[in-house]
Each structure stands twice: as structure tokens, then as C-alpha cells.
Amino acid sequence: MTVNGRPRLSDTERCVDEVIRRVGKTITLGLPLGLGKPTRLVNALYQRAKDDPEINLHIFTALSLLAPSGASSLEKRFMGPFAERLYGDIPELQYARDVLKNRLPPNVQVSEFFFKAGSYLNNRNQQQQYISTNYTHAVRDLMNLGVNVVAQMVSPGELHDAPGMVSLSCNPDLSLDLLPLLREMEASGAPVAIVGEINRQLPWFGRDAAIAEDQFDVMFEHQASEYPLFSAPQMAISSVDHLIGFYASTLVKDGGTLQLGIGSLGAALVHSAILRHKNNDAWRAVFDRLKVAECFPLAVREGGVGPFEKGLYGCSEMMVDGFLYLMEAGILRREVHDNADLQTLINDGEIDEQVSLATLDVLRREELIDSPMRARDVAWLQRHGILQDAVDFKGGRLRVGEHSLDTNLDDIESREAIASLALGERLTGGVALHGGFYVGPKKFYQSLRELSDTDRDRICMTSVSFINHLYDHQFGDQRLKASQRVHSRFINTAMMYTLSGAAVSDGLEDGRVISGVGGQYNFVSMAHELPDARSIITLRSTRNTKGTVVSNIVFNYGHCTIPRHLRDVVITEYGIADLRGQPDEQVYLRLIRIADSRFQRGLLSQAQKAGKVDAAFRLPASWLNNTPESIAKAFAEAGGKDWFPAFPFGRDFTDQELALGQALNKLKVKTATRRGKVVTLLQAFRAKDEQGRYTELLQRMGLSQPSGLREKLDQRLVILGLQLTENPPDTGNSKA
């Protein structure tokens, strides 16, 4: 098949041959973050490099996704059927599997700037090859590395009235910036190859994401590449997560802007925002029960308690599935326009989405159009829907069918004629969500494919250089972005937070990388640059490490992602800490206030010893109820699972898998220490399913009829785990 004079090849080997013909055997391959990797093509190129040691292949990317497999024998039994169900029809990234198993050939190097959280924590090769960079600097760093090949999965335009076009869909994030730079390299004499892989499972997005297919040098198309998209399953939202999400929802301002990340904390916020909008009485009851206005006045001062009457605009490097739920709920509906003057007039209430003669009068007053109108005025007004598309401008007059209208806005008859024949009904071309990339559950991809043309056009997948910061000449100027991003709430997560106000989000103090900086620094910094914007860091107050509960709010830490001078708002399940512009003593105390009470005295003692808090300060009694028991009580009083379910947006796990997952998690916690392992094994030897209550669950694990000592022990462990989840011990340290 040929499109625009360029062939679509159906053989990956021929594609690899063409790449090598164009650039030679020294290949620096840039691949999209996450979903958009063209797996068939990449596997073919990687296999060629494995077969031919003369090829030097350096892969630069982020988030190389693999199906989960589990570490222990029990985890493998649990994950096997689940992974087969979700990922069995998806080809695996062979280089990523070899990276995980430390078996890359010596002529292949893989560098990533963002890991799937924790996936390479103990992989020395990847820790050594990790490149630390802001998301917005990744293109610069790719160019410095000498990238000469870019490969990406794309969606074809034939089925979307866009022949000759393809959509970058899930990953215009870096490609929109990178492809022109590669063509500049080529023009200067450096060989390059831009390669695409057609996949009709990939949802189509137009606007910035749609580019001409002839921008690619090689395009691969084969039925074998029409494979399902790699999905990220919905994770359960705990009571702790729900409370964090609820507090965050109090800070979202109607008529504002929202940025979110992936995970249960982001999903919890989306759920609470929808509850606030659609069941406001129930939401307000929780607001009052938690005494938010009294304890955390920032929510009243800069957030809101009512439904989202004006709606929100989304501007997020990652389009999580939660944005679709916000759109369906009627919350994500504030549309922004690509003209700063027009957007400012909308923000100020000078004009609204409904078009009238008053719209023309305001635009004329602001000298955005002239009277009589000129050709450029008419074209500009049509682009924004203020004049109908059917209007022509000829000979200095508006032509509408058989009618010829004067464009003098001071003439009463002309005004009446324009109003009745030429004016549009509403502003058009607005965008409710700008996104850079997406990864999500299987259901999410199906919803994207089924979007109406109207809703799809309200989403603009575009470059991170537009989304993640203000200073960009190619994709919108600073004034335009500031006019669109009013009352921004940039909501991100952290692993730990120090009392001085530094966030730890991507790595450990020994230098090992958990994930990466991504765009977090950009959004936090932007919150300090935009008027009315706030950076909100969410984190759970504690975590369980080797069987011991430890605080995520710490006195200090030997690594930080966000430095303390960018401190702003921090939320745990115990409330909101407003840190912006506060003196150090207040920052320390406000963070201690939302820490778990088991650690408050120790944190205060360290702060006082360092001279950061007055030695005479004592913890108020009202701060000392930050316990798992109080969370359980607050959650129950707030309506519990009736209002705050574990899976408000559906799930990929079956009922059996949920029960088994809880049991395995319980066992993992119990066996985190050497003593815990011994005790758990002794308990497992005594665990029996005498009444056959767990027969189906044991069948799911392949342990209904164990053979051999290993399987018999695994069966007993599963039975013990199930018994523990049904009858958890009262230790006082269990999570709510």
C-alpha cells in the first residue's frame, strides 16, 4: 500500500533494512514514553542488533512497560492468569525483558529518564544508565545524545476523514518538538530515519496530534500490529487515599485549571470532585464532619464547596482516565481558546461562549477587529465561531447566500442583518483538556475510541513544551498560557516530605532511582509563577517498611526532588498544610500537625533540638488524634464504602483476585522481617481449610491439589493469608 507516494511496508525486516540503509549501523533510537512504542518494529531492530554485533544500538526512552510477573512463587501463581488475560495478546518489548533480566548484549545500551515506579530499584545497569532530566528537557538531551532514529506507534487517518494523515495520539509529547529538529539535522547533512507503526487500536486525536504521514520515512503496517494497547489496571482506593483525595477536592476552584497524575491518589481526587459536583449535600456533610473550614481555612479562601458551575479546564502532561470521568460528569467543560486577548476577555466576563452583537462590540472596543470589518477580521471571527463558516467576504461586504451585508458596526440596519444572517451561535474551537501522553486501563482506551467527534475535538494532545511550562515559542506564548491557566491546581504525589519543605518523589538518599522527575518540578515551579495557582503535594502519612510503620513526613532526607524554596501545599489523610510564604517554624509545625501522631513527638523534638521550633512549644491536644483508628472512624462517619468505594471507576481484578491479593499483601507484610518469616511459617503449618471455604480460591492459585513440599507450603500460606484478612489481628498498627 502507498500513501502520499510513500510505501507502507508489511515486513519488519524490510523496515529495519531501510533504517540501516539510511543511517548505518550506529543507531541512537528515540522511543516515546509509555504506550506509544512500536513494539513490532523495536523488537525487530533489537533482534537485528543481537544478531549483528557490528550494530551499536542505544535506546533512549522512558516507561518501558512490561506485564507483571511476580517475584515469589505465590505472586507468580497469582499474576500468571491475570497477566495472560490482560496482556496475552500484546507483544512484549524484548529489550525491556532483557534489561530486567540483565542480559542485554554488549552492543546495546538502554537509557531511560523515567522508570515504572520501583521496577529497576535493584538493577545496577539501569541505575547506571538512568538519565536525570526534566520532561521538558528530554528532547534537548536526545539531540545531545545524537539521536538519529525515532520510532512511534501511530493511528491512521483514513477512518477519520483525514487521508494522508496519522495521529501521534498517545505521544505527541516529545515528538512534536523532536521531528522538526531531526529534519534540520537531515538538512545539514546528517542521516536520520523517522519510523512509524500503524495500529488501529490506537485512538485517533486530531488538532496538534495529527501530522502528515509523509513526515515519516518508513511506515510499517500489518495485521499483526493491530494488537491491543498495554493497559494499567485500576488500583484500589483505600480509606486513607479517599481522605487525601477529599481534602484535595476542597482546594479545586470552580472555573479553574487542573493537572493530575496517575494512581489511586489522583483517582481519589476525581471521585471526590464528582461527589462535590453531583452529590453536593453528601460532600458538604463530609466537609463539615472533618471541620475543614475551621481547621484548614485555605480551603475556604482559595478552594470551594459548591458544584462546578463554571467547570474546569484540564492541562496535564498525562491524560489520566479520571479526566474522562470529569468530562462525563459535566465538570471538565471550561474551554480555552488559542488567542490571549480573546481568552482574557472571557476570563474577565466581558464576553461569554454565547455569541451576540455585544461580542462584536467588545472585540471592536478592544481593537481586535475593525469597523467596517476587513478580510482578516472576518477570517479571525470565523475561526472562533463568531461568524458562521458559510459567510464569505467579497468586495468589502459579507456574502451570506443571496444576501450582501455591509460590515459597518455603527449602522443599525447592518447590525440587524449581521445578527440575523451572519453571527454564529457559540464560540468554537475551544479546548477543555490539553494532554501530552496517556496510559490507563483497558476501559479507558475503549472510551477514547468511542468519543463523539465533538468531545474528541475538545481534547488536544500536544507537546509537553506547551503543557509543562510557560516559556515556549513554538507552542504558545507565556501570556496565552497564563490567560488559559487561571486558578491552576497542580496536584502531584510524593513518597516523603521533609519538615523544611522539600519533596522526595523520585529516588532514595543512596542515589538509587525509584521513578524519575518527569514533569513534577515544572508544575511545582509553574504554580509559583502563575497568579492564583497552587502546587499541591499529596502523600500518605506513613508506610510499612520491613514490617514496621514509619513516617513519610521526616525531619530531613539525603535526597530531594522539589527543593524547599518551592514549598506550597501538602496534604495527608490528616489534613492540609499551607506552607507558602510561611517562616520555617510555621512550616515545621504545620507539617507536624498533619503527620501521624505516633511520630509527632519525635519530629517536634528534632525540630526543637535544631532550633527550628521554640523549645517551649507543646503539641496541642487537637493535633494528637492523627491515628489509623481516627481515620477508620472518620471514613465510617463519612459514609464509608457507600460514598467512597474502593473501585469507583471499575476494576480489572475479579472478586477472587481481590480476595487473594489482600491475602498475599497480608503475608508480605508479615514476612517482611526474619522473625516474621519464621512466625508466619509456623502459623502456616497449622493453617487448614477443613470446611472447604477456600476451594475456589485455591483452584485459582493452582493449589487445590498440591504435590510436593513447595506446593503444600504455598497452599498453607494462602489459607493463612485468607484467614488473616478475614480476622485481622488487633495490633493497633494496621492500616485503616
N, C-alpha and C positions, 0 to 999 in steps of 0.2 A: 504494500500500500504506500502511496506517495501523497504527502500533504505539503502544499506550498513548494513543490519542487524538491522536497527532501524526503528520502525514504524512511518509512518506519520498518526497522529490522525486526525479524521474528526469531532471531538466533542470538543468544547472549555471547556466544563465542565470536561471532562476526562483530558484535558491538565492541568487545574487548580488542579485537584486531584493529578496529578503526581508531580506538583510543590510543593504542600503542603506535599506530601509523602516524597519528597527529602529534603526539608529544614525546614519543620514545619510551624507554624503559625506566626512566626516573620519574615517578608519579607521586605527586602530593595531592591527595584526594580529599576534597572538602565535602562532607555529608551533612544534611540537615540534622538538627536536634530532634530526637524522639521519633515521631511517626513517619516522617517523610523520606526515610532511607529506602532507596530502590533495591530491595533485598536480592532479587534475582541477578541483577547486574553486578552488585557489590560482591556477591558470592562467586560469580564467575571471574571477576577481576582478582579477587583474593586467591582463588584456587589457581589461577594462572601464575600468580606470584609465588605460590607454594611450589608449583611445578617447575618454575624457571628462576633459579637463584640470581640470574642477571638482572631481574626486575627489582628495583628498590621502591617499595610502596610505603608511603607514610600517610596514614589516615588521620584526619583531624575532624572531630565531631563532638557531640555531647549526647547524653542519654541514649546509649546503645541498649535497647530493650530486649530482654530475654524472658521466656516463660519461666515462672518459678518452679524449682525442682525440690527444694527442701534439703536440709543437711543430714539430719538423723534418719534412721530407718523409719521411724514413725512419721516424720514430716514427709518423707518420700512417698509413703503409703497414702498419706492424706492428699498431697499435692498432685500425685500422678493422674488420677481420674479427672480432677478439676482442671489441670493444665491441658489435658487431652481435649476436654470439652470446649475450652475457650481458645486454645491455641493450636489444636491438632491440625488445622488446615492452613496454618500460616508458616511459610518457610522461615527457618531460623537463620539469624545472622551468624555465619560461620566464624568470622573473625572475632565476634563478641564472645562466642562459646570458647574459642581457643584462648582468648585473653583471660577468661575466667579460670581456665584450667592451666594457665601458664605454659602454653605450648605454641606460641607464635613462632614462626620461623625467623631466623636472624635477619632476613632481608625485609621484614615487615615491622613497622612501628605504628602504634596506635596512641594518639594523644587526645584526651577529652578535657573540656573545660567545665563540664558538669556531669557528675555521676548520679545514677539512680541511688537514692539515699542508702548509704552503708554497703553498697554492693561490692566495692573494691577496698574496703577498710583494711583488709589484711593481704591485699595483693601488692607486693612490693614493686612489681614492674609498673603497674598503673599509677601507684603513688609517685613513682619517679618520673613518669611521663605526663602527669597532670599539668595542665597549663592554667594558671590562675588569671582570670580576666573578667572584667565586666561583660555582660552580654553585648552591650553596645560597642565594645572594642574587639569582639571576636572577628569581624571582617578585617579590621586592621591587622590583627595578629595572623590571620590566614594569609593575607597578602605578604606579610613579612616572612612567613614560613616558605613562601614560594609556591603557593597552590597553583596547579596548572590544570586540574581536572575537578569539575563539580558535577555531582550526580544527584538526581532528585526524582522522587515519585510525583507524578502529576495526574490531573484529571482532564480528560479530553473535552473539547468544546462542542463536538458535533451534536450532542443531545441537548444542548442548551442554547441553541441559536447563535453559536459562536464558532463557526467553521474557521479553521486555521489558527485557533487559539487553544491554549491549555491553561489550566488553573494550578498555581502553586499551592492552593488550598490550605493544607495544614502547616505549611512552612514558607511563607514569603518573608519570614522574619529576618533572615540574613541574605537570602538570595536576591532580593530586590536591590540591595546595595552591592552585592558581590558581582553579579553578572556584568554590569556596565564596566566595572574595574577590570574584569578579565578581558573584555573586548578592547579596552585601552591597552592592556598588555599585548594582546594579539596585534593591534595596530602598530605597536612599537617593535614587532618582530619576534615576540616570544610565543611559542606554540601553546595553545590551550585546547581543551575539549569540554564542552558542556553537554551533559548526557541526561536524558530523561527516560523514565519508565512509566508507561501508561497503566493506570489501574482505575477501572470504572467504579470500583467500590469506594473510591475516594470522593467525598462530597465536592460539588462544584461551588466555587465562590468567584464572583466577578470582581468588579472595581479594581483595586490595585493588584489583586492576586492573579488576574487574567493577563497573560502575556502572549505574544505571538509565538507559535510553535517553531518558527524559523529562527528564533533566538537560540535553539538547541542545535548542536552539531550532529548528535546521534539521538535517535528516539527508538526505544525498544517497546514493542507491542506483541503480546502473545497471550493466549487464553490462560496460560499457566500463571501469568502475573495478575490475574483478576482474583487475587486471594483476599480473604477478609483482613481488616485492619487490626493491628495489635491493640488490645484494649487494656485499660487499667480498671480493675473491678472496684465497685463501690465498697468503701470500708465502713464498718460500724461506727456510729457516733455515740460515744459514751456520755454519761450524765455530766462528767467534767467538761467534755468538749461542748456539749449543748449550753452549759452555763457561760463558757467563754464566748461562744457564738452569740448568745443573748446579749451579753454586755457589749459586744462589738456592734450589734444591731442598734443599740441606743445612740451610737455616735454617728450613724449614717444620716446625712442631712437630705431632706427632700429637695429635689431639684439639683442634686449634686452629682458627683462622679465617683465611680467605684473601681478599684483594682483588687483582684483576688488571686490566691494561689491554690494549688491542688491540695487535696487531703481532707480529713474529717473536720478540721477546724474551719476551713473555708465553707464546707458543706453545712456545718452547723450555723454559720452566719447567714447563709442563704435561707435556710429553713426558718430562722427567727425573723428575718426580714419579711418573708412571705407571711408568717404568722402576724407580724405587726401590721401588714397591709390588709390581709383578708379576714383576720380574726382579732381586730384591734382590742376588743374588750378583754379577751383572754391574755393578750400580750401585755396590756396595761396592768392586769392583775398581778402578773409576774413582776413587772416593773415596780409596782408598789410593794409587793411582798419582800423583794430584795432591798427596798429602801434606796433605790438608785439615786433619786433626786437628792435625798438627804446626805447620802454617803459619798456620792460621786457627782457633784454639780456640773462637771464638764459635759455630762450627757444632756443636761437641760440647756446649757449655754451654747453648745456647738453641735448637738445632735438633734433628736426629735422623738416625739412619742406618737405622732399621728400616722395615718396611712400616707402612702407616697402619691399625693395628688398630682404633683408636677412630674414625678418619675425620676429615674436615674439614667445616666449615661455611663456605659462601661468603657474603660480604657485600660487594658490589661495585656501584658505580653502573652499570658496564657489565657485562652478562652476555655475556661472550665465549663463543665456541663451545667453548673449552677447558673450561669448567665442565661441559658435557655429556659430554665425554670423561672427565673426572674422575668424573662420576656413573656412567658406564658401566663404568669400571674399579673401582668399589666404593670410591673414595676420598672423594668428596663424599657423605657419608652421616650426618654428625653433625647431628642435627636439634635445633633450638632451639625453645623454647616461649614464648608471649607472656605469661608470668607470671614475674616476677623471683624470687619465693620458690621456685616450683617449679624454675626453671632453676638456682638456686643449689644446691638440694638434689641435683640431677642432677650438677652440676659437682663437688660435694663427695663424690660417690659414696654419698650417703645413700639414694638411690633410683636405679633404672635404668629402662630402657624396658620391662622385663618387669613386669607388674602382679601384685601379690600382696597378701595381708593386711598384710605388712610395709610396703607402700606406704601403706596407710591409717594404720597405727600411727605412721609417721614424720610424716605430714601432721597427725595429731592432736597429736603431741608438739610440733610447731612451731606449733600453734594455727591451722592453716589450715582445719581442719574441726572440728566438734564431735562429741561422742558423748553422747547419741543424735544422729544426723545430722538436720539441718534441710533444708528445701526448697532453700535456696541452696547448701548443701553438695552435695546430690545433683546439682543443675544444673551446678555447677563441676566435679565429678568426672566427669560425663558428657561435658562439653566437652573434657576431656583424655583420654577413653577409659578412665578408671579404673573407671567403672561403665558397663555396657552401655547402648546407646541404648534398648533395649526396657524398661528399668526405669522404672516410674512411682512417684511419691511421693504417696501419698494417706493422709490421716488419720494422719500421723506415721509411716507404715510404707512399706517398699519393696514394690511390687507387680511381680511377675515372672510373667506368665501367670496361672495359678490360685494362685500362691504369694503369701503375705503374710509379709514378713520384718521382724523387729524391727531397729532401727538402732543398738542398744546394742553398741558395740565391746568392752565389758567382759564380755559374755555369751558363753560358749563356743559354745552352740548357735547363737546369732545369727551369730557369726563364721563358723562352718562353713557355714551356709546362704548367707550373703553370698558366701563364697568359691566355692561350687559353683554358685550360680544368678545372681549379680549382677555379679561382677567381670568387667572386660574382660580382654583378653589382653595388650595393649601400649598404651603411651601413644599417643595420636593427636593430630593437629593440628600436628605438628612441621614446621618448615621447614628444608630443607637449603641453600637459597640465597635470599637477598634480592637482587634486582636492580632497577635504576632504568630502564635502557633497554638495547636491544640492536641491534647491526648486525653482520652477519657474512656468510660465504659462502652460496651458494645451498643447499648441502647442509645447512647449519645450520638454515635455515628449514624444510626438509623434515623434519628430525629433530624440530624443535619441534612441527610439526603432527602427527607420528606418536607423540608421547609417550603412554605409557599414562596413564590417569586418575590412577593412584597417583603416578607420577613428576611429572606436571604439578602435582599438588596439593602436592608438596614444594618447588615454586618459587613464591615470592611476589614478583611485580613490584609495586613500590611507589614511594613518594616519596623523592627524594634527601634530603629533610629528615630522613627516618628513617635512611637509609643513611650519609650523608656526615659527620654529626657527632653529638655526644652530646646536645646541648641542644635538645630539641624536645618541645613539649607535646602536639601533635596526634597524632603518630605514634610514641608510645613514650617513656617517661621515661629519664633517664640511667642509673638503676640497672638497668632491664631491659636496655638496650643493653650495659652493661658486663658483665652476667651472661652474655649470649649471646656476646660477642666476646672470649672468653678466648684468650690466646696469639695475638693477631692479627698477621698479617704483611701489611702494606700495601705492595705491590710496584708501583712506577711507574718510568717511564723519564725520562731527561734527555738533552739534547743536549750539555751541557758541565757541568763541576763545578769550582768554584774550590778552591784549596788551603785557603782559610779555611773551607770547608764550605757554600758556597751552591750551589744547583742552578739551572741555566739550562735551562728546559724549554719556554718558550712564545714567546720573542722574542729580538731582536738588540739590541745596545747602541745602535744608531742609532734605536731606537724602533719599528722595524717588527715586526709580529706574525707569527709563524710559525703558531701554532695558538690557544692560549688556556690560561688557568689550569685551567679545568674544575674537577674535584674534587681535584686533586693536593694543594693546600695543606691542604684539610680532612683528608685521610687522613694526611698527614705530621703535622699538629698533633694529630690524634686518637691517633696512636701514642705521643705524649709524655704523653697524658692517661690512657690505659688502662694498668692494670698488666699486665706481661708482654708488651706489644705492641712491635713494632719497625717502623719505616719503612725500607724498602729501596729505594734508588735504583739502577737498573741503567743502564749506558751502555757503549757500545763505547769503547775507549781512544783510538782515532784515527778520523779521517775523511779523505777525499780532497777537497781544495778546489782547483779550477783546476789539476789535475794534480799537486798537492803534498800529501803526507801531513802532517797537522797533528794535534796532541794535543787530545783532548776534555777532558783534565784541564789546567786553565790556572791561572796564578798569580792572576789576577783578571780580572774582566769587568765591563763597564759596565751590566749588567742582571742581575737575578736573579728567579727565580720563588719559590724557597724560601730564606728568609734563613738565615744561618749558625748562628743560635742554635737552629735546628731540625735540625741535622745529626745523622745517626744511622748508618745502614749504607749503604755504597756498594760496588757490585760491578762490576768489569770482567772481561774474559776472563782477566785475570791474578790474580784473587783477590778477597778480601773485606777491606774497610776498616771496622773498628768504631770509630766516631768519637764515640759518645755519651759525654758526661761527660769527655772527654779534654781535656787542656790543648792550646793551639794548636800547640805544637811537635810533639806526637804526631799531631795531626790532619794537619798538613802532611806529616809523614814517612809516615804510613800511606797517604795518598793517592799520594804519590810512589812508594811500594812497588808499587802496582797500576797505575801509568802505564806506557806503552810506554817501553822503555829508550832509544830514540832521543831522548827528551825529558826523561829523569830528571835528567841533569846540569844542564840549563838551568833546570828547575824548582827544583832544590836551590839553585842559585846565586842565583836571585831571592829565594828564601826566606831564605837566609843574608844577602844584601845588605839585606833589610828587617828583619833582626834577629829573625826568627821561628824560626830554627833555629840552633843553636850552630855557630859558624864552624869548629869542629874536626871536625864530623861528616863522615864519608865514607860513600859508598854501599857497603853490604855486597855481597860478590860474589854472594850468593844472590839479590839483587834484580835483577841485571843481565842476566838471561836472558829478559826480557819482550820477545820478538820474534815477528814473524809466523812465523818458522821454528820456534820453540819451540811455538807454537800448533798448527802443522801436525803436528808430531811428537806432541804430547800428544793431538791429535784422532785420529791414526792408531793410537796405542797404546791409546786408549780404545775402539777398535772401529770408528772411522771411521763411514762411512755405513751399516754393518751395524746398529749400535746407535743411530746418530744421523743418520737420513736427512734430506734437505732438505725433504721434504714428508711428515711422519709422519701427517698427518691428511687426506691427499688434496690434489688441486690442480685448478684450473680451466684452467690452461695445458696445451696439447698438447706432445708431445715436440718438435715443430718450433718451437713458440713459445718453449720454454725455450732451445733452441739459438740461435734468433735474438735472444732477449732478452739472453743473455750476450754475443753478438757486438755488439749495439748498445751495451750498457753499456761494453764494452771500447773501442769507438770514442768514446764520450762522454768517457771518462777521457783518452784520447789527445789529443782535440781541445779540451781544457779551456783551453789557452793558445794564443796566436797562433802561436808556433813549432810547437806540437804540431799545429795545423791544417795548416800548410804541409807538415810532415814526413808527416803522415797522407795528405794528398792526393797527394804524390809516390809514396808506397808504394801507394796505391790504383790509380794509373795503371798500375802494373806487376803488380797482382794479377789472376790469371786462374784460371778453373776449367776447366783443359784436360781433365781426366778426367771432368768432369760429375758430380763428387761432390755438388755443392750444387744440383742441378737442382730438386729438390722444394722446397727451402728458398727458392730464388729465385722459384719459382712462387707460393709462399705470400705473397711480398712483391710479386707482380705485376711482377717484373723479369726473367722468363725470356727475354723478347724486348724489350729496351728500345728506345725510339725517342727520339731527341733527346739532346742532350748531358747534360741533367739526369738523365735516367733511366739513361744509360750510366754516369755517375759514381756514382749511387746503387748500381747493380749492383756496381761495382768496390769500393765501400766495404763493402757487405755481404760480399762474398767476402773482403776483407781482415779484417774483423771475425771471420768464422768461422775463418779461418786462425790468427788471433791467439789465439782461445780454445782451439784445438787445440794450439798451440805457443806458450804464453805466454813472453815474454822474461824472462830471469833478471836482474831489476833489484835484487833484494833488498828491494824496497819493495812487492811485490804482496801483496794480502790473502790469507790462507790460505783 
